[in-house]
């Protein structure tokens, strides 16, 4: 694959992941998230793959997730994604909606791209 093809593939995987979050599709999570996945959340917590999936299948609910901008840089078997997204989401009754900056790291493992890390920043100030 060329770098452009890899970038397009990674963007499709990013969208598949967040669509799976909306649909609560645990099967997709298990395919896309590496076993050593670690989230550095915008709320100041670390979450392993198991913890993230547990939250996504439980108290974390997402009504919509809109990608505003996605940039992918490929370094061999690693791809770094920097993105701006807007979500409508809740954790229990707490509103977690807003705009967020995301940095994801994808690694080619056994011929499959899997996300190994996500760093979330936000919510950001309201757009002007």
MDAnalysis code that builds the backbone (N, CA, C; Angstrom):
import MDAnalysis as mda
import numpy as np

u = mda.Universe.empty(384, n_residues=128, atom_resindex=np.repeat(np.arange(128), 3), trajectory=True)
u.add_TopologyAttr("name", ["N", "CA", "C"] * 128)
u.add_TopologyAttr("resid", np.arange(1, 129))
u.add_TopologyAttr("resname", ["UNK", "UNK", "UNK", "UNK", "UNK", "UNK", "UNK", "UNK", "UNK", "UNK", "UNK", "UNK", "UNK", "UNK", "UNK", "UNK", "UNK", "UNK", "UNK", "UNK", "UNK", "UNK", "UNK", "UNK", "UNK", "UNK", "UNK", "UNK", "UNK", "UNK", "UNK", "UNK", "UNK", "UNK", "UNK", "UNK", "UNK", "UNK", "UNK", "UNK", "UNK", "UNK", "UNK", "UNK", "UNK", "UNK", "UNK", "UNK", "UNK", "UNK", "UNK", "UNK", "UNK", "UNK", "UNK", "UNK", "UNK", "UNK", "UNK", "UNK", "UNK", "UNK", "UNK", "UNK", "UNK", "UNK", "UNK", "UNK", "UNK", "UNK", "UNK", "UNK", "UNK", "UNK", "UNK", "UNK", "UNK", "UNK", "UNK", "UNK", "UNK", "UNK", "UNK", "UNK", "UNK", "UNK", "UNK", "UNK", "UNK", "UNK", "UNK", "UNK", "UNK", "UNK", "UNK", "UNK", "UNK", "UNK", "UNK", "UNK", "UNK", "UNK", "UNK", "UNK", "UNK", "UNK", "UNK", "UNK", "UNK", "UNK", "UNK", "UNK", "UNK", "UNK", "UNK", "UNK", "UNK", "UNK", "UNK", "UNK", "UNK", "UNK", "UNK", "UNK", "UNK", "UNK", "UNK", "UNK"])
u.atoms.positions = np.array([
    [0.843, -1.195, 0.000],
    [0.000, 0.000, 0.000],
    [0.882, 1.250, 0.000],
    [0.438, 2.265, -0.708],
    [1.131, 3.548, -0.675],
    [0.764, 4.276, 0.620],
    [1.500, 5.326, 0.938],
    [1.177, 6.103, 2.137],
    [-0.223, 6.697, 2.030],
    [-0.609, 7.144, 0.833],
    [-1.953, 7.699, 0.647],
    [-3.019, 6.629, 0.889],
    [-2.795, 5.419, 0.395],
    [-3.748, 4.321, 0.607],
    [-3.842, 3.954, 2.089],
    [-2.697, 3.937, 2.764],
    [-2.698, 3.644, 4.205],
    [-3.472, 4.728, 4.938],
    [-3.233, 5.987, 4.588],
    [-3.954, 7.100, 5.232],
    [-5.457, 6.944, 5.060],
    [-5.898, 6.643, 3.850],
    [-7.327, 6.451, 3.595],
    [-7.874, 5.269, 4.394],
    [-7.093, 4.197, 4.488],
    [-7.496, 3.012, 5.253],
    [-7.641, 3.352, 6.738],
    [-6.685, 4.093, 7.271],
    [-6.716, 4.473, 8.694],
    [-7.920, 5.381, 8.965],
    [-8.190, 6.323, 8.099],
    [-9.353, 7.198, 8.272],
    [-10.627, 6.363, 8.285],
    [-10.732, 5.386, 7.411],
    [-11.905, 4.501, 7.405],
    [-12.009, 3.732, 8.716],
    [-10.876, 3.276, 9.252],
    [-10.867, 2.554, 10.535],
    [-11.288, 3.472, 11.688],
    [-10.824, 4.718, 11.663],
    [-11.228, 5.690, 12.687],
    [-12.751, 5.852, 12.682],
    [-13.309, 6.022, 11.497],
    [-14.757, 6.208, 11.376],
    [-15.505, 4.948, 11.796],
    [-14.971, 3.785, 11.439],
    [-15.589, 2.515, 11.841],
    [-15.615, 2.384, 13.362],
    [-14.518, 2.773, 14.016],
    [-14.421, 2.691, 15.473],
    [-15.479, 3.559, 16.150],
    [-15.605, 4.814, 15.714],
    [-16.559, 5.703, 16.370],
    [-18.008, 5.338, 16.027],
    [-18.240, 4.817, 14.836],
    [-19.578, 4.316, 14.497],
    [-19.918, 3.114, 15.385],
    [-18.930, 2.272, 15.630],
    [-19.133, 1.124, 16.524],
    [-19.438, 1.593, 17.941],
    [-18.839, 2.724, 18.357],
    [-19.125, 3.271, 19.689],
    [-20.604, 3.658, 19.769],
    [-21.088, 4.332, 18.748],
    [-22.500, 4.731, 18.720],
    [-23.395, 3.488, 18.776],
    [-23.019, 2.453, 18.032],
    [-23.834, 1.242, 17.925],
    [-23.569, 0.233, 19.054],
    [-22.561, 0.522, 19.893],
    [-22.151, -0.398, 20.968],
    [-21.815, -1.781, 20.410],
    [-20.918, -1.779, 19.423],
    [-20.532, -3.007, 18.724],
    [-19.207, -3.526, 19.280],
    [-19.291, -4.358, 20.291],
    [-18.108, -4.874, 20.974],
    [-17.213, -5.686, 20.034],
    [-17.801, -6.353, 19.074],
    [-17.020, -7.141, 18.118],
    [-16.019, -6.245, 17.373],
    [-16.468, -5.093, 16.913],
    [-15.586, -4.161, 16.205],
    [-14.497, -3.644, 17.139],
    [-14.855, -3.333, 18.386],
    [-13.841, -2.862, 19.342],
    [-12.715, -3.880, 19.478],
    [-13.086, -5.148, 19.604],
    [-12.081, -6.195, 19.796],
    [-11.194, -6.376, 18.577],
    [-11.702, -6.054, 17.400],
    [-10.895, -6.144, 16.183],
    [-9.956, -4.943, 16.069],
    [-10.463, -3.745, 16.320],
    [-9.694, -2.527, 16.060],
    [-8.720, -2.142, 17.164],
    [-9.058, -2.419, 18.414],
    [-8.195, -2.031, 19.525],
    [-7.165, -3.126, 19.804],
    [-5.909, -2.727, 19.850],
    [-4.842, -3.656, 20.196],
    [-5.029, -4.118, 21.639],
    [-4.549, -5.292, 21.946],
    [-4.688, -5.796, 23.321],
    [-4.017, -4.878, 24.336],
    [-2.980, -4.145, 23.906],
    [-2.293, -3.232, 24.825],
    [-2.748, -1.778, 24.657],
    [-3.932, -1.577, 24.054],
    [-4.499, -0.230, 23.886],
    [-4.536, 0.511, 25.223],
    [-4.222, 1.818, 25.159],
    [-4.320, 2.668, 26.347],
    [-4.845, 4.035, 25.927],
    [-5.920, 4.454, 26.581],
    [-6.493, 5.786, 26.378],
    [-5.990, 6.707, 27.474],
    [-5.518, 7.877, 27.078],
    [-5.240, 8.971, 28.010],
    [-6.400, 9.935, 27.809],
    [-7.384, 9.862, 28.692],
    [-8.649, 10.550, 28.441],
    [-8.557, 12.053, 28.661],
    [-9.488, 12.749, 28.039],
    [-9.590, 14.192, 28.198],
    [-9.954, 14.567, 29.624],
    [-10.457, 13.617, 30.381],
    [-10.858, 13.861, 31.778],
    [-9.774, 13.463, 32.773],
    [-8.598, 13.077, 32.271],
    [-7.456, 12.833, 33.138],
    [-7.338, 11.427, 33.693],
    [-7.791, 10.434, 32.920],
    [-7.710, 9.048, 33.372],
    [-7.069, 8.188, 32.293],
    [-6.380, 7.140, 32.722],
    [-5.904, 6.115, 31.804],
    [-6.944, 5.009, 31.755],
    [-7.173, 4.463, 30.559],
    [-8.105, 3.350, 30.399],
    [-7.490, 2.305, 29.481],
    [-7.468, 1.056, 29.942],
    [-7.002, -0.051, 29.121],
    [-8.091, -0.444, 28.120],
    [-7.765, -1.337, 27.236],
    [-8.743, -1.846, 26.272],
    [-9.960, -2.407, 27.004],
    [-9.716, -3.238, 27.983],
    [-10.816, -3.861, 28.728],
    [-11.690, -2.799, 29.395],
    [-11.061, -1.800, 30.008],
    [-11.820, -0.736, 30.675],
    [-12.593, 0.110, 29.669],
    [-11.950, 0.426, 28.518],
    [-12.630, 1.243, 27.509],
    [-13.848, 0.504, 26.966],
    [-13.681, -0.764, 26.642],
    [-14.802, -1.537, 26.108],
    [-15.917, -1.657, 27.142],
    [-15.557, -1.884, 28.382],
    [-16.561, -1.982, 29.444],
    [-17.372, -0.691, 29.541],
    [-16.701, 0.440, 29.498],
    [-17.395, 1.728, 29.539],
    [-18.249, 1.957, 28.312],
    [-17.707, 1.619, 27.138],
    [-18.438, 1.820, 25.886],
    [-19.687, 0.950, 25.815],
    [-19.627, -0.207, 26.419],
    [-20.778, -1.111, 26.411],
    [-21.748, -0.781, 27.546],
    [-21.318, 0.066, 28.481],
    [-22.145, 0.386, 29.639],
    [-22.553, 1.840, 29.688],
    [-21.974, 2.573, 30.641],
    [-22.411, 3.936, 30.961],
    [-22.072, 4.969, 29.882],
    [-21.052, 4.704, 29.055],
    [-20.664, 5.657, 28.009],
    [-21.597, 5.486, 26.813],
    [-22.294, 6.542, 26.448],
    [-23.159, 6.483, 25.280],
    [-22.835, 7.655, 24.358],
    [-22.825, 7.372, 23.081],
    [-22.544, 8.406, 22.080],
    [-23.725, 8.476, 21.123],
    [-24.294, 9.667, 20.988],
    [-25.401, 9.885, 20.056],
    [-24.888, 10.244, 18.667],
    [-23.820, 11.037, 18.610],
    [-23.247, 11.406, 17.313],
    [-21.763, 11.708, 17.486],
    [-21.021, 11.458, 16.423],
    [-19.590, 11.722, 16.400],
    [-19.256, 12.226, 15.009],
    [-18.873, 13.492, 14.908],
    [-18.603, 14.130, 13.624],
    [-17.126, 14.512, 13.534],
    [-16.476, 13.994, 12.492],
    [-15.084, 14.323, 12.243],
    [-15.021, 15.680, 11.548],
    [-14.342, 16.637, 12.137],
    [-14.181, 17.961, 11.538],
    [-12.910, 18.034, 10.694],
    [-11.865, 17.356, 11.149],
    [-10.600, 17.331, 10.425],
    [-9.813, 16.113, 10.880],
    [-9.212, 15.407, 9.934],
    [-8.372, 14.248, 10.251],
    [-7.094, 14.352, 9.425],
    [-5.970, 14.246, 10.107],
    [-4.665, 14.231, 9.435],
    [-3.945, 12.949, 9.834],
    [-3.404, 12.249, 8.852],
    [-2.697, 10.993, 9.096],
    [-1.276, 11.118, 8.574],
    [-0.331, 10.711, 9.405],
    [1.070, 10.634, 8.989],
    [1.529, 9.195, 9.193],
    [2.174, 8.630, 8.178],
    [2.571, 7.226, 8.203],
    [4.084, 7.133, 8.330],
    [4.526, 6.272, 9.253],
    [5.948, 6.023, 9.493],
    [6.155, 4.506, 9.484],
    [6.311, 3.938, 8.326],
    [6.491, 2.492, 8.228],
    [5.230, 1.760, 8.678],
    [5.360, 0.983, 9.748],
    [4.237, 0.208, 10.282],
    [3.463, 0.951, 11.364],
    [3.639, 2.272, 11.432],
    [2.959, 3.096, 12.430],
    [2.295, 4.281, 11.733],
    [1.093, 4.597, 12.175],
    [0.391, 5.773, 11.655],
    [-0.068, 6.613, 12.838],
    [0.152, 7.910, 12.741],
    [-0.270, 8.854, 13.778],
    [-1.401, 9.693, 13.207],
    [-2.497, 9.740, 13.956],
    [-3.676, 10.491, 13.536],
    [-3.852, 11.678, 14.476],
    [-3.978, 12.858, 13.913],
    [-4.348, 14.052, 14.665],
    [-5.690, 14.493, 14.115],
    [-6.656, 14.682, 15.008],
    [-8.007, 14.966, 14.530],
    [-8.722, 15.944, 15.445],
    [-9.706, 16.592, 14.833],
    [-10.651, 17.439, 15.551],
    [-12.021, 16.824, 15.311],
    [-12.750, 16.590, 16.390],
    [-14.064, 15.959, 16.266],
    [-15.040, 16.609, 17.230],
    [-16.314, 16.442, 16.913],
    [-17.390, 16.943, 17.763],
    [-18.289, 15.762, 18.095],
    [-18.624, 15.638, 19.368],
    [-19.464, 14.525, 19.780],
    [-20.605, 14.991, 20.664],
    [-21.684, 14.216, 20.616],
    [-22.758, 14.326, 21.597],
    [-22.730, 13.014, 22.350],
    [-22.344, 13.084, 23.630],
    [-22.143, 11.867, 24.398],
    [-22.440, 12.112, 25.875],
    [-22.662, 11.005, 26.585],
    [-22.914, 11.045, 28.024],
    [-22.181, 9.902, 28.696],
    [-21.873, 10.110, 29.945],
    [-21.452, 9.031, 30.828],
    [-22.480, 9.035, 31.940],
    [-23.342, 8.032, 31.936],
    [-24.482, 8.058, 32.846],
    [-25.334, 9.261, 32.502],
    [-25.531, 10.158, 33.473],
    [-26.299, 11.383, 33.247],
    [-25.402, 12.603, 33.000],
    [-24.076, 12.408, 33.048],
    [-23.133, 13.520, 32.834],
    [-22.915, 13.758, 31.344],
    [-23.070, 15.006, 30.929],
    [-22.882, 15.379, 29.526],
    [-21.393, 15.434, 29.199],
    [-20.978, 14.692, 28.189],
    [-19.596, 14.697, 27.720],
    [-19.551, 15.169, 26.275],
    [-20.454, 16.057, 25.923],
    [-20.516, 16.573, 24.557],
    [-19.508, 17.696, 24.373],
    [-19.133, 17.924, 23.121],
    [-18.245, 19.034, 22.812],
    [-17.298, 18.699, 21.684],
    [-16.350, 19.629, 21.481],
    [-15.299, 19.454, 20.481],
    [-14.054, 18.952, 21.187],
    [-13.366, 18.013, 20.552],
    [-12.177, 17.414, 21.143],
    [-11.076, 17.291, 20.107],
    [-9.847, 17.431, 20.559],
    [-8.681, 17.097, 19.758],
    [-8.302, 15.670, 20.135],
    [-7.983, 14.866, 19.141],
    [-7.615, 13.476, 19.371],
    [-6.286, 13.179, 18.700],
    [-5.470, 12.393, 19.367],
    [-4.262, 11.855, 18.765],
    [-4.325, 10.347, 18.951],
    [-4.336, 9.619, 17.844],
    [-4.377, 8.162, 17.871],
    [-3.116, 7.620, 17.222],
    [-2.641, 6.498, 17.749],
    [-1.490, 5.810, 17.179],
    [-1.950, 4.419, 16.747],
    [-1.770, 4.126, 15.471],
    [-2.126, 2.843, 14.880],
    [-0.840, 2.115, 14.502],
    [-0.815, 0.804, 14.731],
    [0.351, -0.017, 14.415],
    [-0.112, -1.224, 13.607],
    [0.665, -1.580, 12.600],
    [0.375, -2.764, 11.806],
    [0.817, -3.987, 12.602],
    [-0.160, -4.807, 13.016],
    [0.105, -6.004, 13.813],
    [-0.512, -7.206, 13.094],
    [0.311, -8.188, 12.734],
    [-0.174, -9.387, 12.037],
    [-1.002, -9.017, 10.806],
    [-0.497, -8.074, 10.022],
    [-1.131, -7.603, 8.785],
    [-2.459, -6.880, 8.992],
    [-2.757, -6.437, 10.198],
    [-3.973, -5.665, 10.493],
    [-3.585, -4.400, 11.234],
    [-4.202, -3.274, 10.866],
    [-3.969, -2.023, 11.580],
    [-4.823, -2.009, 12.840],
    [-4.165, -1.772, 13.986],
    [-4.863, -1.700, 15.265],
    [-4.426, -0.429, 16.000],
    [-5.382, 0.168, 16.695],
    [-5.066, 1.371, 17.458],
    [-4.467, 0.940, 18.802],
    [-3.313, 1.523, 19.139],
    [-2.633, 1.181, 20.388],
    [-2.771, 2.283, 21.431],
    [-3.078, 3.506, 20.981],
    [-3.167, 4.612, 21.931],
    [-4.071, 5.715, 21.404],
    [-4.784, 6.341, 22.342],
    [-5.556, 7.549, 22.040],
    [-5.320, 8.544, 23.168],
    [-5.082, 9.795, 22.776],
    [-4.996, 10.923, 23.706],
    [-6.110, 11.879, 23.349],
    [-6.992, 12.165, 24.286],
    [-8.078, 13.105, 24.050],
    [-7.849, 14.399, 24.804],
    [-8.149, 15.511, 24.164],
    [-8.050, 16.831, 24.791],
    [-9.363, 17.566, 24.574],
    [-9.925, 18.061, 25.639],
    [-11.179, 18.801, 25.521],
    [-12.110, 18.490, 26.671],
    [-13.309, 18.996, 26.624],
    [-13.875, 19.698, 25.490],
    [-13.231, 21.080, 25.307],
    [-13.145, 21.453, 24.050],
    [-12.578, 22.741, 23.667],
    [-13.643, 23.827, 23.791],
    [-13.212, 25.082, 23.824],
    [-14.191, 26.172, 23.852],
    [-15.166, 26.093, 22.668],
    [-16.335, 26.624, 22.844],
    [-17.357, 26.636, 21.802],
    [-16.838, 27.373, 20.596],
    [-17.151, 26.862, 19.395],
    [-16.724, 27.506, 18.164],
    [-17.345, 28.890, 18.051],
    [-16.589, 29.812, 17.527],
    [-17.079, 31.172, 17.298],
    [-17.695, 31.269, 15.939],
])
